[in-house]
């Protein structure tokens, strides 16, 4: 499921990041890569705030729709 559909306050694992290579590299530098565990803190209108390795990160609707979690 896309990360914006993930339950709030539950840890999920990133299974796929379906972006262009340049954007994928930028997200990987922020820690968003395959098999990384993140916690969704909020999700409103497709925009998502996640907790990853102790840091909060906001994702816009387009980027959040490309990150698949389980």
mmCIF file of the N, C-alpha and C atoms, coordinates in Angstrom:
data_MODEL
# 
_entry.id   MODEL 
# 
loop_
_atom_site.group_PDB 
_atom_site.id 
_atom_site.type_symbol 
_atom_site.label_atom_id 
_atom_site.label_alt_id 
_atom_site.label_comp_id 
_atom_site.label_asym_id 
_atom_site.label_entity_id 
_atom_site.label_seq_id 
_atom_site.pdbx_PDB_ins_code 
_atom_site.Cartn_x 
_atom_site.Cartn_y 
_atom_site.Cartn_z 
_atom_site.occupancy 
_atom_site.B_iso_or_equiv 
_atom_site.pdbx_formal_charge 
_atom_site.auth_seq_id 
_atom_site.auth_comp_id 
_atom_site.auth_asym_id 
_atom_site.auth_atom_id 
_atom_site.pdbx_PDB_model_num 
ATOM 1   N N  . UNK A 1 1  ? 0.838  -1.174 0.000   1.00 0.00 ? 1  UNK A N  1 
ATOM 2   C CA . UNK A 1 1  ? 0.000  0.000  0.000   1.00 0.00 ? 1  UNK A CA 1 
ATOM 3   C C  . UNK A 1 1  ? 0.888  1.243  0.000   1.00 0.00 ? 1  UNK A C  1 
ATOM 4   N N  . UNK A 1 2  ? 0.429  2.340  -0.594  1.00 0.00 ? 2  UNK A N  1 
ATOM 5   C CA . UNK A 1 2  ? 1.207  3.583  -0.529  1.00 0.00 ? 2  UNK A CA 1 
ATOM 6   C C  . UNK A 1 2  ? 1.309  4.072  0.911   1.00 0.00 ? 2  UNK A C  1 
ATOM 7   N N  . UNK A 1 3  ? 2.359  4.764  1.215   1.00 0.00 ? 3  UNK A N  1 
ATOM 8   C CA . UNK A 1 3  ? 2.608  5.166  2.602   1.00 0.00 ? 3  UNK A CA 1 
ATOM 9   C C  . UNK A 1 3  ? 1.509  6.072  3.157   1.00 0.00 ? 3  UNK A C  1 
ATOM 10  N N  . UNK A 1 4  ? 0.818  6.823  2.301   1.00 0.00 ? 4  UNK A N  1 
ATOM 11  C CA . UNK A 1 4  ? -0.230 7.699  2.820   1.00 0.00 ? 4  UNK A CA 1 
ATOM 12  C C  . UNK A 1 4  ? -1.463 6.927  3.301   1.00 0.00 ? 4  UNK A C  1 
ATOM 13  N N  . UNK A 1 5  ? -1.559 5.644  2.969   1.00 0.00 ? 5  UNK A N  1 
ATOM 14  C CA . UNK A 1 5  ? -2.654 4.796  3.457   1.00 0.00 ? 5  UNK A CA 1 
ATOM 15  C C  . UNK A 1 5  ? -2.266 3.997  4.704   1.00 0.00 ? 5  UNK A C  1 
ATOM 16  N N  . UNK A 1 6  ? -1.015 4.087  5.129   1.00 0.00 ? 6  UNK A N  1 
ATOM 17  C CA . UNK A 1 6  ? -0.541 3.326  6.292   1.00 0.00 ? 6  UNK A CA 1 
ATOM 18  C C  . UNK A 1 6  ? -1.193 3.863  7.570   1.00 0.00 ? 6  UNK A C  1 
ATOM 19  N N  . UNK A 1 7  ? -1.416 2.997  8.541   1.00 0.00 ? 7  UNK A N  1 
ATOM 20  C CA . UNK A 1 7  ? -2.019 3.430  9.803   1.00 0.00 ? 7  UNK A CA 1 
ATOM 21  C C  . UNK A 1 7  ? -1.116 4.413  10.555  1.00 0.00 ? 7  UNK A C  1 
ATOM 22  N N  . UNK A 1 8  ? -1.744 5.355  11.223  1.00 0.00 ? 8  UNK A N  1 
ATOM 23  C CA . UNK A 1 8  ? -1.024 6.367  12.005  1.00 0.00 ? 8  UNK A CA 1 
ATOM 24  C C  . UNK A 1 8  ? -0.430 5.704  13.254  1.00 0.00 ? 8  UNK A C  1 
ATOM 25  N N  . UNK A 1 9  ? 0.753  6.137  13.657  1.00 0.00 ? 9  UNK A N  1 
ATOM 26  C CA . UNK A 1 9  ? 1.456  5.665  14.864  1.00 0.00 ? 9  UNK A CA 1 
ATOM 27  C C  . UNK A 1 9  ? 1.781  4.174  14.837  1.00 0.00 ? 9  UNK A C  1 
ATOM 28  N N  . UNK A 1 10 ? 1.947  3.606  13.657  1.00 0.00 ? 10 UNK A N  1 
ATOM 29  C CA . UNK A 1 10 ? 2.349  2.207  13.539  1.00 0.00 ? 10 UNK A CA 1 
ATOM 30  C C  . UNK A 1 10 ? 3.584  2.134  12.650  1.00 0.00 ? 10 UNK A C  1 
ATOM 31  N N  . UNK A 1 11 ? 4.548  1.333  13.075  1.00 0.00 ? 11 UNK A N  1 
ATOM 32  C CA . UNK A 1 11 ? 5.768  1.172  12.294  1.00 0.00 ? 11 UNK A CA 1 
ATOM 33  C C  . UNK A 1 11 ? 5.491  0.300  11.066  1.00 0.00 ? 11 UNK A C  1 
ATOM 34  N N  . UNK A 1 12 ? 5.955  0.759  9.917   1.00 0.00 ? 12 UNK A N  1 
ATOM 35  C CA . UNK A 1 12 ? 5.818  0.011  8.668   1.00 0.00 ? 12 UNK A CA 1 
ATOM 36  C C  . UNK A 1 12 ? 7.192  -0.077 8.014   1.00 0.00 ? 12 UNK A C  1 
ATOM 37  N N  . UNK A 1 13 ? 7.328  -0.992 7.074   1.00 0.00 ? 13 UNK A N  1 
ATOM 38  C CA . UNK A 1 13 ? 8.594  -1.190 6.367   1.00 0.00 ? 13 UNK A CA 1 
ATOM 39  C C  . UNK A 1 13 ? 8.431  -0.788 4.913   1.00 0.00 ? 13 UNK A C  1 
ATOM 40  N N  . UNK A 1 14 ? 9.379  0.003  4.414   1.00 0.00 ? 14 UNK A N  1 
ATOM 41  C CA . UNK A 1 14 ? 9.358  0.410  3.016   1.00 0.00 ? 14 UNK A CA 1 
ATOM 42  C C  . UNK A 1 14 ? 9.721  -0.798 2.159   1.00 0.00 ? 14 UNK A C  1 
ATOM 43  N N  . UNK A 1 15 ? 8.860  -1.107 1.187   1.00 0.00 ? 15 UNK A N  1 
ATOM 44  C CA . UNK A 1 15 ? 9.090  -2.249 0.304   1.00 0.00 ? 15 UNK A CA 1 
ATOM 45  C C  . UNK A 1 15 ? 9.560  -1.829 -1.075  1.00 0.00 ? 15 UNK A C  1 
ATOM 46  N N  . UNK A 1 16 ? 9.182  -0.623 -1.510  1.00 0.00 ? 16 UNK A N  1 
ATOM 47  C CA . UNK A 1 16 ? 9.552  -0.173 -2.861  1.00 0.00 ? 16 UNK A CA 1 
ATOM 48  C C  . UNK A 1 16 ? 9.468  1.346  -2.923  1.00 0.00 ? 16 UNK A C  1 
ATOM 49  N N  . UNK A 1 17 ? 10.435 1.964  -3.587  1.00 0.00 ? 17 UNK A N  1 
ATOM 50  C CA . UNK A 1 17 ? 10.403 3.398  -3.857  1.00 0.00 ? 17 UNK A CA 1 
ATOM 51  C C  . UNK A 1 17 ? 10.407 3.546  -5.369  1.00 0.00 ? 17 UNK A C  1 
ATOM 52  N N  . UNK A 1 18 ? 9.261  3.894  -5.933  1.00 0.00 ? 18 UNK A N  1 
ATOM 53  C CA . UNK A 1 18 ? 9.099  3.947  -7.383  1.00 0.00 ? 18 UNK A CA 1 
ATOM 54  C C  . UNK A 1 18 ? 9.266  5.337  -7.952  1.00 0.00 ? 18 UNK A C  1 
ATOM 55  N N  . UNK A 1 19 ? 10.450 5.876  -7.863  1.00 0.00 ? 19 UNK A N  1 
ATOM 56  C CA . UNK A 1 19 ? 10.741 7.227  -8.358  1.00 0.00 ? 19 UNK A CA 1 
ATOM 57  C C  . UNK A 1 19 ? 11.796 7.167  -9.458  1.00 0.00 ? 19 UNK A C  1 
ATOM 58  N N  . UNK A 1 20 ? 11.998 8.299  -10.085 1.00 0.00 ? 20 UNK A N  1 
ATOM 59  C CA . UNK A 1 20 ? 13.108 8.446  -11.016 1.00 0.00 ? 20 UNK A CA 1 
ATOM 60  C C  . UNK A 1 20 ? 14.415 8.262  -10.246 1.00 0.00 ? 20 UNK A C  1 
ATOM 61  N N  . UNK A 1 21 ? 15.479 7.826  -10.885 1.00 0.00 ? 21 UNK A N  1 
ATOM 62  C CA . UNK A 1 21 ? 16.745 7.575  -10.178 1.00 0.00 ? 21 UNK A CA 1 
ATOM 63  C C  . UNK A 1 21 ? 17.259 8.776  -9.373  1.00 0.00 ? 21 UNK A C  1 
ATOM 64  N N  . UNK A 1 22 ? 17.124 9.970  -9.912  1.00 0.00 ? 22 UNK A N  1 
ATOM 65  C CA . UNK A 1 22 ? 17.608 11.157 -9.201  1.00 0.00 ? 22 UNK A CA 1 
ATOM 66  C C  . UNK A 1 22 ? 16.813 11.397 -7.919  1.00 0.00 ? 22 UNK A C  1 
ATOM 67  N N  . UNK A 1 23 ? 15.488 11.286 -8.008  1.00 0.00 ? 23 UNK A N  1 
ATOM 68  C CA . UNK A 1 23 ? 14.640 11.477 -6.830  1.00 0.00 ? 23 UNK A CA 1 
ATOM 69  C C  . UNK A 1 23 ? 14.830 10.333 -5.840  1.00 0.00 ? 23 UNK A C  1 
ATOM 70  N N  . UNK A 1 24 ? 14.985 9.124  -6.338  1.00 0.00 ? 24 UNK A N  1 
ATOM 71  C CA . UNK A 1 24 ? 15.215 7.968  -5.489  1.00 0.00 ? 24 UNK A CA 1 
ATOM 72  C C  . UNK A 1 24 ? 16.517 8.111  -4.693  1.00 0.00 ? 24 UNK A C  1 
ATOM 73  N N  . UNK A 1 25 ? 17.546 8.643  -5.343  1.00 0.00 ? 25 UNK A N  1 
ATOM 74  C CA . UNK A 1 25 ? 18.825 8.871  -4.655  1.00 0.00 ? 25 UNK A CA 1 
ATOM 75  C C  . UNK A 1 25 ? 18.681 9.921  -3.569  1.00 0.00 ? 25 UNK A C  1 
ATOM 76  N N  . UNK A 1 26 ? 17.883 10.954 -3.833  1.00 0.00 ? 26 UNK A N  1 
ATOM 77  C CA . UNK A 1 26 ? 17.658 11.994 -2.826  1.00 0.00 ? 26 UNK A CA 1 
ATOM 78  C C  . UNK A 1 26 ? 16.924 11.415 -1.613  1.00 0.00 ? 26 UNK A C  1 
ATOM 79  N N  . UNK A 1 27 ? 15.906 10.599 -1.867  1.00 0.00 ? 27 UNK A N  1 
ATOM 80  C CA . UNK A 1 27 ? 15.166 9.980  -0.767  1.00 0.00 ? 27 UNK A CA 1 
ATOM 81  C C  . UNK A 1 27 ? 16.049 9.004  0.011   1.00 0.00 ? 27 UNK A C  1 
ATOM 82  N N  . UNK A 1 28 ? 16.900 8.270  -0.691  1.00 0.00 ? 28 UNK A N  1 
ATOM 83  C CA . UNK A 1 28 ? 17.820 7.348  -0.020  1.00 0.00 ? 28 UNK A CA 1 
ATOM 84  C C  . UNK A 1 28 ? 18.778 8.118  0.888   1.00 0.00 ? 28 UNK A C  1 
ATOM 85  N N  . UNK A 1 29 ? 19.214 9.290  0.452   1.00 0.00 ? 29 UNK A N  1 
ATOM 86  C CA . UNK A 1 29 ? 20.100 10.114 1.283   1.00 0.00 ? 29 UNK A CA 1 
ATOM 87  C C  . UNK A 1 29 ? 19.390 10.577 2.556   1.00 0.00 ? 29 UNK A C  1 
ATOM 88  N N  . UNK A 1 30 ? 18.068 10.695 2.489   1.00 0.00 ? 30 UNK A N  1 
ATOM 89  C CA . UNK A 1 30 ? 17.278 11.073 3.664   1.00 0.00 ? 30 UNK A CA 1 
ATOM 90  C C  . UNK A 1 30 ? 16.936 9.850  4.523   1.00 0.00 ? 30 UNK A C  1 
ATOM 91  N N  . UNK A 1 31 ? 17.260 8.665  4.039   1.00 0.00 ? 31 UNK A N  1 
ATOM 92  C CA . UNK A 1 31 ? 17.012 7.441  4.786   1.00 0.00 ? 31 UNK A CA 1 
ATOM 93  C C  . UNK A 1 31 ? 15.821 6.646  4.308   1.00 0.00 ? 31 UNK A C  1 
ATOM 94  N N  . UNK A 1 32 ? 15.132 7.122  3.287   1.00 0.00 ? 32 UNK A N  1 
ATOM 95  C CA . UNK A 1 32 ? 13.960 6.425  2.767   1.00 0.00 ? 32 UNK A CA 1 
ATOM 96  C C  . UNK A 1 32 ? 14.372 5.484  1.652   1.00 0.00 ? 32 UNK A C  1 
ATOM 97  N N  . UNK A 1 33 ? 14.686 4.250  2.020   1.00 0.00 ? 33 UNK A N  1 
ATOM 98  C CA . UNK A 1 33 ? 15.068 3.242  1.037   1.00 0.00 ? 33 UNK A CA 1 
ATOM 99  C C  . UNK A 1 33 ? 14.453 1.907  1.439   1.00 0.00 ? 33 UNK A C  1 
ATOM 100 N N  . UNK A 1 34 ? 14.541 0.943  0.554   1.00 0.00 ? 34 UNK A N  1 
ATOM 101 C CA . UNK A 1 34 ? 13.934 -0.371 0.768   1.00 0.00 ? 34 UNK A CA 1 
ATOM 102 C C  . UNK A 1 34 ? 14.384 -0.993 2.083   1.00 0.00 ? 34 UNK A C  1 
ATOM 103 N N  . UNK A 1 35 ? 13.439 -1.628 2.772   1.00 0.00 ? 35 UNK A N  1 
ATOM 104 C CA . UNK A 1 35 ? 13.633 -2.350 4.036   1.00 0.00 ? 35 UNK A CA 1 
ATOM 105 C C  . UNK A 1 35 ? 13.894 -1.434 5.230   1.00 0.00 ? 35 UNK A C  1 
ATOM 106 N N  . UNK A 1 36 ? 13.661 -0.142 5.086   1.00 0.00 ? 36 UNK A N  1 
ATOM 107 C CA . UNK A 1 36 ? 13.786 0.790  6.208   1.00 0.00 ? 36 UNK A CA 1 
ATOM 108 C C  . UNK A 1 36 ? 12.463 0.856  6.946   1.00 0.00 ? 36 UNK A C  1 
ATOM 109 N N  . UNK A 1 37 ? 12.516 0.874  8.265   1.00 0.00 ? 37 UNK A N  1 
ATOM 110 C CA . UNK A 1 37 ? 11.308 0.979  9.080   1.00 0.00 ? 37 UNK A CA 1 
ATOM 111 C C  . UNK A 1 37 ? 11.033 2.452  9.373   1.00 0.00 ? 37 UNK A C  1 
ATOM 112 N N  . UNK A 1 38 ? 9.775  2.857  9.172   1.00 0.00 ? 38 UNK A N  1 
ATOM 113 C CA . UNK A 1 38 ? 9.341  4.225  9.448   1.00 0.00 ? 38 UNK A CA 1 
ATOM 114 C C  . UNK A 1 38 ? 8.025  4.176  10.205  1.00 0.00 ? 38 UNK A C  1 
ATOM 115 N N  . UNK A 1 39 ? 7.732  5.236  10.935  1.00 0.00 ? 39 UNK A N  1 
ATOM 116 C CA . UNK A 1 39 ? 6.457  5.373  11.625  1.00 0.00 ? 39 UNK A CA 1 
ATOM 117 C C  . UNK A 1 39 ? 5.722  6.556  11.033  1.00 0.00 ? 39 UNK A C  1 
ATOM 118 N N  . UNK A 1 40 ? 4.497  6.345  10.592  1.00 0.00 ? 40 UNK A N  1 
ATOM 119 C CA . UNK A 1 40 ? 3.686  7.427  10.040  1.00 0.00 ? 40 UNK A CA 1 
ATOM 120 C C  . UNK A 1 40 ? 3.088  8.210  11.204  1.00 0.00 ? 40 UNK A C  1 
ATOM 121 N N  . UNK A 1 41 ? 3.434  9.497  11.297  1.00 0.00 ? 41 UNK A N  1 
ATOM 122 C CA . UNK A 1 41 ? 2.940  10.340 12.377  1.00 0.00 ? 41 UNK A CA 1 
ATOM 123 C C  . UNK A 1 41 ? 1.631  11.029 12.016  1.00 0.00 ? 41 UNK A C  1 
ATOM 124 N N  . UNK A 1 42 ? 1.494  11.434 10.762  1.00 0.00 ? 42 UNK A N  1 
ATOM 125 C CA . UNK A 1 42 ? 0.241  12.033 10.315  1.00 0.00 ? 42 UNK A CA 1 
ATOM 126 C C  . UNK A 1 42 ? 0.119  11.886 8.807   1.00 0.00 ? 42 UNK A C  1 
ATOM 127 N N  . UNK A 1 43 ? -1.123 11.933 8.358   1.00 0.00 ? 43 UNK A N  1 
ATOM 128 C CA . UNK A 1 43 ? -1.405 11.824 6.934   1.00 0.00 ? 43 UNK A CA 1 
ATOM 129 C C  . UNK A 1 43 ? -2.667 12.628 6.663   1.00 0.00 ? 43 UNK A C  1 
ATOM 130 N N  . UNK A 1 44 ? -2.518 13.711 5.889   1.00 0.00 ? 44 UNK A N  1 
ATOM 131 C CA . UNK A 1 44 ? -3.669 14.557 5.563   1.00 0.00 ? 44 UNK A CA 1 
ATOM 132 C C  . UNK A 1 44 ? -3.638 14.898 4.088   1.00 0.00 ? 44 UNK A C  1 
ATOM 133 N N  . UNK A 1 45 ? -4.705 14.546 3.380   1.00 0.00 ? 45 UNK A N  1 
ATOM 134 C CA . UNK A 1 45 ? -4.853 14.849 1.956   1.00 0.00 ? 45 UNK A CA 1 
ATOM 135 C C  . UNK A 1 45 ? -3.696 14.299 1.130   1.00 0.00 ? 45 UNK A C  1 
ATOM 136 N N  . UNK A 1 46 ? -3.118 13.185 1.548   1.00 0.00 ? 46 UNK A N  1 
ATOM 137 C CA . UNK A 1 46 ? -2.047 12.547 0.810   1.00 0.00 ? 46 UNK A CA 1 
ATOM 138 C C  . UNK A 1 46 ? -0.655 12.941 1.254   1.00 0.00 ? 46 UNK A C  1 
ATOM 139 N N  . UNK A 1 47 ? -0.516 14.084 1.928   1.00 0.00 ? 47 UNK A N  1 
ATOM 140 C CA . UNK A 1 47 ? 0.785  14.493 2.470   1.00 0.00 ? 47 UNK A CA 1 
ATOM 141 C C  . UNK A 1 47 ? 1.033  13.719 3.766   1.00 0.00 ? 47 UNK A C  1 
ATOM 142 N N  . UNK A 1 48 ? 2.280  13.331 3.992   1.00 0.00 ? 48 UNK A N  1 
ATOM 143 C CA . UNK A 1 48 ? 2.595  12.451 5.117   1.00 0.00 ? 48 UNK A CA 1 
ATOM 144 C C  . UNK A 1 48 ? 3.783  13.000 5.907   1.00 0.00 ? 48 UNK A C  1 
ATOM 145 N N  . UNK A 1 49 ? 3.709  12.859 7.231   1.00 0.00 ? 49 UNK A N  1 
ATOM 146 C CA . UNK A 1 49 ? 4.856  13.137 8.090   1.00 0.00 ? 49 UNK A CA 1 
ATOM 147 C C  . UNK A 1 49 ? 5.262  11.806 8.702   1.00 0.00 ? 49 UNK A C  1 
ATOM 148 N N  . UNK A 1 50 ? 6.536  11.441 8.536   1.00 0.00 ? 50 UNK A N  1 
ATOM 149 C CA . UNK A 1 50 ? 7.031  10.170 9.051   1.00 0.00 ? 50 UNK A CA 1 
ATOM 150 C C  . UNK A 1 50 ? 8.161  10.401 10.040  1.00 0.00 ? 50 UNK A C  1 
ATOM 151 N N  . UNK A 1 51 ? 8.328  9.447  10.921  1.00 0.00 ? 51 UNK A N  1 
ATOM 152 C CA . UNK A 1 51 ? 9.451  9.431  11.843  1.00 0.00 ? 51 UNK A CA 1 
ATOM 153 C C  . UNK A 1 51 ? 10.405 8.355  11.350  1.00 0.00 ? 51 UNK A C  1 
ATOM 154 N N  . UNK A 1 52 ? 11.624 8.772  11.044  1.00 0.00 ? 52 UNK A N  1 
ATOM 155 C CA . UNK A 1 52 ? 12.619 7.850  10.526  1.00 0.00 ? 52 UNK A CA 1 
ATOM 156 C C  . UNK A 1 52 ? 13.935 8.110  11.241  1.00 0.00 ? 52 UNK A C  1 
ATOM 157 N N  . UNK A 1 53 ? 14.425 7.095  11.918  1.00 0.00 ? 53 UNK A N  1 
ATOM 158 C CA . UNK A 1 53 ? 15.694 7.185  12.651  1.00 0.00 ? 53 UNK A CA 1 
ATOM 159 C C  . UNK A 1 53 ? 15.756 8.396  13.568  1.00 0.00 ? 53 UNK A C  1 
ATOM 160 N N  . UNK A 1 54 ? 14.633 8.685  14.254  1.00 0.00 ? 54 UNK A N  1 
ATOM 161 C CA . UNK A 1 54 ? 14.587 9.772  15.221  1.00 0.00 ? 54 UNK A CA 1 
ATOM 162 C C  . UNK A 1 54 ? 14.340 11.146 14.641  1.00 0.00 ? 54 UNK A C  1 
ATOM 163 N N  . UNK A 1 55 ? 14.145 11.256 13.341  1.00 0.00 ? 55 UNK A N  1 
ATOM 164 C CA . UNK A 1 55 ? 13.894 12.544 12.693  1.00 0.00 ? 55 UNK A CA 1 
ATOM 165 C C  . UNK A 1 55 ? 12.536 12.531 12.000  1.00 0.00 ? 55 UNK A C  1 
ATOM 166 N N  . UNK A 1 56 ? 11.883 13.681 12.005  1.00 0.00 ? 56 UNK A N  1 
ATOM 167 C CA . UNK A 1 56 ? 10.614 13.820 11.292  1.00 0.00 ? 56 UNK A CA 1 
ATOM 168 C C  . UNK A 1 56 ? 10.883 14.297 9.874   1.00 0.00 ? 56 UNK A C  1 
ATOM 169 N N  . UNK A 1 57 ? 10.127 13.742 8.955   1.00 0.00 ? 57 UNK A N  1 
ATOM 170 C CA . UNK A 1 57 ? 10.294 14.076 7.552   1.00 0.00 ? 57 UNK A CA 1 
ATOM 171 C C  . UNK A 1 57 ? 8.911  14.220 6.928   1.00 0.00 ? 57 UNK A C  1 
ATOM 172 N N  . UNK A 1 58 ? 8.677  15.342 6.242   1.00 0.00 ? 58 UNK A N  1 
ATOM 173 C CA . UNK A 1 58 ? 7.404  15.578 5.564   1.00 0.00 ? 58 UNK A CA 1 
ATOM 174 C C  . UNK A 1 58 ? 7.539  15.208 4.091   1.00 0.00 ? 58 UNK A C  1 
ATOM 175 N N  . UNK A 1 59 ? 6.552  14.492 3.600   1.00 0.00 ? 59 UNK A N  1 
ATOM 176 C CA . UNK A 1 59 ? 6.522  14.077 2.196   1.00 0.00 ? 59 UNK A CA 1 
ATOM 177 C C  . UNK A 1 59 ? 5.279  14.646 1.529   1.00 0.00 ? 59 UNK A C  1 
ATOM 178 N N  . UNK A 1 60 ? 5.434  15.203 0.338   1.00 0.00 ? 60 UNK A N  1 
ATOM 179 C CA . UNK A 1 60 ? 4.267  15.702 -0.377  1.00 0.00 ? 60 UNK A CA 1 
ATOM 180 C C  . UNK A 1 60 ? 3.453  14.534 -0.933  1.00 0.00 ? 60 UNK A C  1 
ATOM 181 N N  . UNK A 1 61 ? 2.282  14.841 -1.440  1.00 0.00 ? 61 UNK A N  1 
ATOM 182 C CA . UNK A 1 61 ? 1.345  13.817 -1.915  1.00 0.00 ? 61 UNK A CA 1 
ATOM 183 C C  . UNK A 1 61 ? 1.937  12.988 -3.058  1.00 0.00 ? 61 UNK A C  1 
ATOM 184 N N  . UNK A 1 62 ? 2.614  13.615 -3.987  1.00 0.00 ? 62 UNK A N  1 
ATOM 185 C CA . UNK A 1 62 ? 3.170  12.894 -5.147  1.00 0.00 ? 62 UNK A CA 1 
ATOM 186 C C  . UNK A 1 62 ? 4.262  11.932 -4.705  1.00 0.00 ? 62 UNK A C  1 
ATOM 187 N N  . UNK A 1 63 ? 5.170  12.382 -3.864  1.00 0.00 ? 63 UNK A N  1 
ATOM 188 C CA . UNK A 1 63 ? 6.240  11.519 -3.386  1.00 0.00 ? 63 UNK A CA 1 
ATOM 189 C C  . UNK A 1 63 ? 5.689  10.391 -2.528  1.00 0.00 ? 63 UNK A C  1 
ATOM 190 N N  . UNK A 1 64 ? 4.759  10.713 -1.641  1.00 0.00 ? 64 UNK A N  1 
ATOM 191 C CA . UNK A 1 64 ? 4.172  9.689  -0.762  1.00 0.00 ? 64 UNK A CA 1 
ATOM 192 C C  . UNK A 1 64 ? 3.464  8.600  -1.555  1.00 0.00 ? 64 UNK A C  1 
ATOM 193 N N  . UNK A 1 65 ? 2.898  8.947  -2.699  1.00 0.00 ? 65 UNK A N  1 
ATOM 194 C CA . UNK A 1 65 ? 2.183  7.939  -3.489  1.00 0.00 ? 65 UNK A CA 1 
ATOM 195 C C  . UNK A 1 65 ? 3.156  6.961  -4.164  1.00 0.00 ? 65 UNK A C  1 
ATOM 196 N N  . UNK A 1 66 ? 4.425  7.303  -4.249  1.00 0.00 ? 66 UNK A N  1 
ATOM 197 C CA . UNK A 1 66 ? 5.431  6.457  -4.895  1.00 0.00 ? 66 UNK A CA 1 
ATOM 198 C C  . UNK A 1 66 ? 6.155  5.531  -3.919  1.00 0.00 ? 66 UNK A C  1 
ATOM 199 N N  . UNK A 1 67 ? 5.903  5.697  -2.621  1.00 0.00 ? 67 UNK A N  1 
ATOM 200 C CA . UNK A 1 67 ? 6.567  4.877  -1.599  1.00 0.00 ? 67 UNK A CA 1 
ATOM 201 C C  . UNK A 1 67 ? 5.578  3.811  -1.135  1.00 0.00 ? 67 UNK A C  1 
ATOM 202 N N  . UNK A 1 68 ? 5.938  2.555  -1.381  1.00 0.00 ? 68 UNK A N  1 
ATOM 203 C CA . UNK A 1 68 ? 5.076  1.421  -1.041  1.00 0.00 ? 68 UNK A CA 1 
ATOM 204 C C  . UNK A 1 68 ? 5.597  0.791  0.253   1.00 0.00 ? 68 UNK A C  1 
ATOM 205 N N  . UNK A 1 69 ? 4.674  0.557  1.201   1.00 0.00 ? 69 UNK A N  1 
ATOM 206 C CA . UNK A 1 69 ? 5.048  -0.005 2.497   1.00 0.00 ? 69 UNK A CA 1 
ATOM 207 C C  . UNK A 1 69 ? 4.221  -1.249 2.802   1.00 0.00 ? 69 UNK A C  1 
ATOM 208 N N  . UNK A 1 70 ? 4.686  -1.995 3.779   1.00 0.00 ? 70 UNK A N  1 
ATOM 209 C CA . UNK A 1 70 ? 3.943  -3.170 4.258   1.00 0.00 ? 70 UNK A CA 1 
ATOM 210 C C  . UNK A 1 70 ? 3.976  -3.177 5.769   1.00 0.00 ? 70 UNK A C  1 
# 
